[in-house]
Structures are given as C-alpha cells and as structure tokens.
Amino acid sequence: MVVLLSLPSLGQEGNSAAVTQFYLQTFLATDGQNVSTDLSFDSFLTKLEKKRVTIKKEKDFIRYVFTKTHHEYLKKFEPFAPFKSLFNNGAYNCLTGTILYTIILNHFNIPHEVIETNYHIFITVTSKQRKILLEATDPVNGFVESDNDIEERIATYKQNTVSASNSKLTYYQFNFDLYNNVSMEELRGLLYYNKAVDSFNHHQLENSIQFLVEAHDLYSSTRIDEFSKILLLSVQQSNWEKGTKEKYIQLISTISEKNALAIASVR
C-alpha cells in the first residue's frame, strides 16, 4: 500500500527543514518501516548551511556538496541497495545516491533536473555560473562542469547500453529508449521498481509483483510495461495452482493496461 502524506506548504519562511524531512521520510518509507536517521543528517545539513555562507560562487558550493556527500554517505556501491542503506552502512546505487543529492539540492533551492535513461539516472544543475552534471556513482569525476564533457556524458547515457559487469549473469536489453525528467514522486516509484527487479532476481515472484504495483501507482513508465511482460510470462510458466495463477495474471494485465493508458494520455 502507498502511504499518502501531507506535504508541508512551500514558500513559507522556516519550512525548508520541514520539507526536507518530508522528502527524506517518504523515501525511507519505501523500505516498509520507520527508519531513523537520528540527528546525523540534520547535523550534516547544518554544516552545509554554514559552509554555504562562506563559499561565494554557487558552483563551488555544489562541488563541495558533491564531495562531502560522497564522503559521508556514498561509501560502497551495491546495485540494489535500499535507500535506508545510505544511513545504515553507506551502501548505495545510482538511484539512491541521486535521490540523496536531489534532497540536498532541494533543501538549498538550487534548480536542477533528475534525468532517467534506460540503465542510469543523473542530475543536471543550473547554477548561477554554469550548467553542471552530477554523477552519483563517480566520486572522482562525477562533478562535470565543462560543456563539452557534459555533452559527451549525456551522449553516452543516451546510447542506452548496459555494461555487463559480471559475465556469469544474463542482462536484459530493454526495447525502448528513455530520456526523461523525473519528479520526486516518480523517484519513489523507481525505488519500488528496483525492489520488484531485485525480488524477481531472487525468485520471489509474488513480492516482485506487489512491488511493481507500488511502482506503477507512482510512476507510469515504459519500463513498467516491459517488466510486466516478463512477470506475466514467469507466472504463466510457474507451478502455482490455477487460481493463484489467474489472480496474478489478472493483476499484472491490469497494471499493464493502466500503465499503457497513462503513457498514451501524456503523449
């Protein structure tokens, strides 16, 4: 079930911390439990706020945020690390790392876009000095400010090719090309989508279907449709009893149909 929360009103003095906490808690809620970040994240933001006063150029402050956030929270890459792992043990992936950066950028009212491709997600920032690209999984070269370098990075992302990091695994090649701006709500949907894929990889088919339902409730996307086909085939080929099969086939078909209608309505 998707938990609906009341967003603190924007634009009011003193609401920045409340809005930041709202976003933080909504992402933590995707892990199905109340996860406390104690006072560490608040303390981290306070240190950034103090530093912002002393750094004159916004782009230099963004570079400082990029470096300090990586040092504090993005410590080891794990493809399907849940969002809570950022605060538990520093495990992250391109999605959770990107989400953490966008929470911080929102906190400081720095204009930016989160962009999703087939196999990756990144941030473009419009600072007062220049455009910047932030790549959460690259602590050394992930702060990109040269126009040419940004264009090269984006061109690479648009190729939508998957890098096979493990030769023993089978990688699925999507039959679509994504290059979308993603909202905060849609980022939550992508967290559930990752959980659906991770559950599928661990042969937890019922969990995978339920997570895909959560993902679709937040984000209608061609990746939902593509994965629905995989789940549908898996259910059809399963050894589940007839009634269970029919129930989940109907559920997946409904997700696929609603998803297709939602996508068509915005074209």
N, C-alpha and C positions, 0 to 999 in steps of 0.2 A: 504494500500500500504506500502511495506517495503522501507524505506529510505536508499539508499546506500550512505555511507560516505567514504571519503578517509582517510585511516589510516596513521598517521604520521610515517615516516620511523623509524624503531627500530635501536638501536645500536649506535645512534649518541649522542654525549655529549649534555646534556641540554634538551633532548627530553622526559625525564621521565615525567615531568609535563604535557606536551602536550599529551602524550599517555594516561596518567591517565584521563585527561579531556575528551579525545575522548571516552574512555570506559564509563565514567560516563554519558556523554551526550547520547550515544547510548542506554543505559539502561533507562534513563529518557524519551527518545523519544518513548518508548513503551507505555507511558501513553497518547500519542497523542497530546502533547503540549510541548512548550518550558518551562521547569521548571527551575527556577534559584535557585541555592544553595547559592547565594550571595558569600561571601568570607569565610563562616564558614568552609566549607570542606577543602579549601586551607589552612586555618589557622590551622585546625586540623592536616593536613599532615605535616605542618611546625613544629608543636610541636613534632610530632612523629620523624621527621628527627633530631631534636635537641636531643631528648632522645636517639636515636639510637647511637649517638656518645658516650654517657656516659655509655651505657649498653654493657658490654664486650661480653657476650655469646648471640648468636643469638636466642637460645630457650627462654632465659629470655626476650629478646625484643619481641618475638612473644607472650609470655604470657602478656606482657604489652599492646601490640596492642589489644589482645583479650579483656582484661578487660576494657581498655579505650574506645574502640569502642562500647562495650555494654553499658557502662555508658553514652556515648554521643548520640548514635543514636538508640539503640535497647531497647526501653522503654516499649512497650506493644505488646504482641503477638496477631495478628489478622490473621486468616487463609488465607484470600485473599487480604491482604493489598497490594496496588500497590507499585512499587519501590519508587515513589516520596514521599510516606508517611514517609519514613525514615527521610527525611529532613523537612517535614511539621509538624508532630506530634509524631514521634518516633514509629509509628506502623510498625510492620514487621512480616514476617513469615520465615520459614526455607530457602526458596528460596531467598528472597530479602536480608536477613541477610547474607547468604552465598555469594551472589554476592558482597555485600559491602566488605566483608573480602577479596575476591579474587582480587578486585580492589586495595585494600591496599597492599596485598602481592605482586601483580604485580609491584606496584609502587616501592617497595623496592627490587625487583628482587629476591624474596625468592621463591625457587622451591616448587611447590605444585600441587596437583590434586584435582579437584572437582568431586565427585563421586555421581551419581544418583542411587537410588533404587526406587522401586515402589511408596513408600509413603514418601520418605525422601531424603535429599541431605546433604552432609557434605564435609569437606576438610581434606585431609591428607597432611602434610607439611614435607618436607625433610630438616630439619635444619642441620647445621654443626655439631651439637652434637647428635641428635637423631630424630627419626620419631615422629611426633605429630599429633593428631587428633583434629580438631576444630569442635564443635557442636554449631551452631549459636543460637539455641533455649534454650541452657542450660547455663545461666550466671554463675552459681555456679560451676558446674562440667564439663563444656564444653571444657575445655583445658585438653586434655588427653595425657600424655607422657609415662605412663607405658606400656611396650609392651603387658603385659597380659590384661590390661584394654582396650587397643586398639583392641586386638583380640576379646575380649568379646563384645565390642560395635559393631564391624563390623559383628560378627556372628549374633547379634540381628537384625541389619539392613537387613542382607541377608535373614532373615526369611520372610520378605516382608508381614508382617501382619499389618493391620490398627487398630489403637487404637480408639475405639468408645468413644469420649469424651462427646457426647450428645446422650442419649438413645432414644430421640424423633426423631432422624434423621435416614435415611436409608443410609448405607455406601456401596459403590460399591466395590466389590472384583475383582481386575484385574486377568485375566487369563494368566499372564506371570510373569517372574521374571527378574527384571532389576538390573544390577550392572555395570554401565557404567561410563567411564571418560567423562566429558562434557566440551566442549570448550566454549569460550566466546560467540561465535555466537549462539551456542546451548542453552546457558543460556538465551539469549534473546528469543529464541523460546519457552522456558519453561515459561517465563513471559507471552507470548501471550497464551500459553496453559492454564495457570491458569486463565486468563481472559475469555477464552472460557468456562471453567468449571463454573466459577462464574456467567457468564451470563446465562448459562443453568440452574443453581440453582435458578436464579431469573426469570426464564421463558422468557428470552429474546433470543429466538431461532435464529433469524436472526443474532444478534450480536455474538452469540456463534459460528455460522458457519464461519462468517467473521474472527473472532479471530483465529479459527482453521486453516484457510487458511494462516494467518500470521505465525502461529506456524510452519506449515509444510514447508513454504518457507525457514525457518531457521534450522529446525531440523526434519529429518526423523526418526521416533521412533515407536516402537510397541504401545506406549501409544496413539499416533495419530490414529493408525488403530483401536484400541479398542474404543476410544471415537467417531470415525467416525461411528461405528456401532450403538452407542446409538443415535447419532444425526439423522442418517438415519431413524431409527425406529420412532423417535419423529416426523420427518417431515411427514412420511407416515401416522401416526396416527393423524396429526394435522387437523384443519378445514380450512386450507388455500385453496384458489381456485386452480384449477387443474394446470394452467400454472405456478403459483408460486411454487407449489409442485414439478413439473417436473424440473424446473430450479435448485432448491436446491438439489434435489435428484441427478441430473447430476453432480453438483458441488462437493457434498460430495463423490460420486462414483469416480470422477476424483482424488480427494485428496487421497482417499484410494488406488487407483491403482498406482499412482505415488509414494506414500509412500512405498508400498509393493515392487515395483521395486528398489527403492533406498536402502531399507534394504537388499534385496537379493543381490545387487551388491557389498556390502561390506562384505558379509559372505564368 
